[in-house]
Amino acid sequence: MEISDKLKFIKIAVFDQDSSSKKTSNDDYLGEVIIELQVLLSSGLLRETSHSLSKNKSLYS
């Protein structure tokens, strides 16, 4: 398997969640950013953390 040399980007959208529903239609859209994935991963800004709303999942923040 060969890994592509093409740049890979990630789009992150941020919403203010107003309810426990997973639908974003009722939530406030705060904005979004598109960033090169390698820049994000090598920045040192990511750290593993646990999220209080999902017991068996880990998120990166």
C-alpha positions in Angstrom: 0.0 0.0 0.0 1.4 3.4 -1.0 0.7 6.5 0.8 -0.1 9.5 -1.5 2.2 12.4 -1.5 -0.7 14.8 -2.0 -1.5 17.2 0.8 -4.5 16.2 2.9 -6.7 18.7 4.5 -9.3 18.5 7.3 -12.3 20.7 7.7 -13.4 21.4 11.3 -16.8 23.0 11.9 -17.7 24.3 15.4 -21.3 24.4 16.7 -22.7 25.5 20.1 -24.7 22.5 21.1 -28.0 23.6 22.6 -29.5 20.1 23.3 -28.5 16.5 23.6 -29.7 15.8 20.1 -27.0 14.8 17.6 -28.7 16.9 14.9 -26.9 20.2 14.3 -30.0 21.9 12.8 -30.9 23.5 16.1 -27.4 24.4 17.2 -25.6 27.7 16.6 -22.9 27.5 13.9 -19.8 29.3 15.2 -17.5 28.8 12.3 -15.1 26.5 10.5 -11.4 26.1 9.5 -9.7 24.1 6.8 -6.2 23.1 7.7 -3.5 20.8 6.3 -3.7 17.6 8.3 0.1 17.3 8.7 0.3 20.8 10.1 -2.3 20.0 12.7 -0.7 16.7 13.7 2.8 18.1 14.0 1.8 21.3 15.8 1.9 19.7 19.3 -1.5 21.3 20.1 -3.3 18.0 20.1 -3.5 16.0 23.3 -5.7 13.1 24.2 -8.5 13.8 26.6 -11.7 12.2 27.7 -15.1 13.8 27.1 -17.6 13.9 29.9 -20.6 13.2 27.5 -19.1 10.0 25.9 -17.8 7.5 28.4 -16.1 5.1 26.0 -14.6 7.5 23.5 -11.5 9.6 23.5 -11.3 13.0 21.7 -8.4 15.1 20.8 -8.3 18.8 21.8 
